[in-house]
Amino acid sequence: MAANPDSPRIETLYARQFAADLETNRAAQEETITLIASQQKRLEQLKRDEEWLLRMQKSLPTPHQAADTPDAAEGEAPVPQPRQEETGDAPSEQAQPAAKKAAAKKTTAKRTTAKNNEPPLRELVEDILRHHTGEPRMVSEVREELIAAHPDRSPSPQLVRNALEAGVAKGRVERATQQGSVMYTLAKPAASADDKAGAGAEEAEKAAVPA
């Protein structure tokens, strides 16, 4: 039997697989770079906080300095009072930046935790295709629905395409070209062995029934 000239060669299949894996790798790199940049900003903020705390710590008098002051020698060392007690409602100048920094740290921690709990981009695009079973979608359509459903995430069209191609490489998404546009649909799940056995039994029963 002559070989089908239209069947792809093994080299072509490998080339397509490598290209899809390369796009997935690059998408993962972009997400990692974004995460590293976020952590770098937090590290810089922590270093600034450390410098501020060190300055405040150095500004305090040492025990020897306190003992040498005239007030301490006379036993009448005044106890410093917070400024908020003088005004009744205004917080001290030192308390204000400390409170703001504490709030900023909590906000940053919440954002980092929320980002770490977000599902991967590949799962989000597959979920969108799942809501359009049998309806091919373009990259732009998938991206618009993704941003509408997740306003905190705004991936580039290339990242969305990479996620879809990753699904194609894993057999979870099907790609087709319609009127020059690349369309994507969610792949149909393969029938299980039990389903195939049940279908075969039904066909056998129908064949056994006399006409």
Disulfide bonds with the S-S distance in Angstrom:
none
